[in-house]
């Protein structure tokens, strides 16, 4: 995998987490109590899941590349 692909997946995860935070913050505006923590929790969960998925995909892509190189050599 190239550095551009790795940075792109990281930026996509961060953008998705920010979008989730902004949306839940907007939907829960004016609420009090525990609801004030929900946007941060949702954004953190989205960032965690997104980064796990992208790391798995990147690792899988590196395995495919290494198998191809082994066959070519």
N, C-alpha and C positions, 0 to 999 in steps of 0.2 A: 504494500500500500504506500502511496505517496504521502508526503507531509501535507499536501493540499487536501487530500481526502480526509486525513485525520483531523485537521483543523476545521474542515467543513462540517464534519459530524459533530464536533464539539460545539461549534457555533450554532448548529441547528438545535442541539439539545438545550443550550442556554436560551435561545430565542423562544423555543416552545415552553420552557419553564417560566420565562418572563410573561409570555402571553397568558398562561394559566393563572399566574399571580395577578395580572392586571384584570382579567375577566372575573375571577372570584372576588377580588377586592371591590370591583365595581358592583357586582351582584349583591355583596354583603355590606355595602356602604350603609352607615347609620345603625348597624347592629352593635351590640356590646357583649361583654363577657367572653366566653370561649370563642365565639364567632370571629373575634378579631385575629385569632391565631390561624384560622382555617386557610386563608390565602397563602401564608408562608408554608404551612404543612403540605398543601396541595402542590405548590411549586417545588418544594423539596422532594416530594414523592415523584413528581414528573421528571425532575432532573435525575434522580436515582435510576428510575426505570429506563429513561432515554439513554443514559450513559451505559447502563448494562447491555441494552440492546445493541447500541452502536459498537461497543467494545467486542461483543460476541460476533457481530457481523465483520468487523475489521480482522479479528483473529481468524475467523473462518476464511476470509479472503486471503490472508497470508498463508494459511495451510494449503489452499488451492494453488497458490502461486509456487510454493515450495515443492509441491507434488509435480507440477508441470516442469519446473526446472530440473528435478531429479530424473524425469523421463527423458528430457532433452539431452542431459549429460550422459 
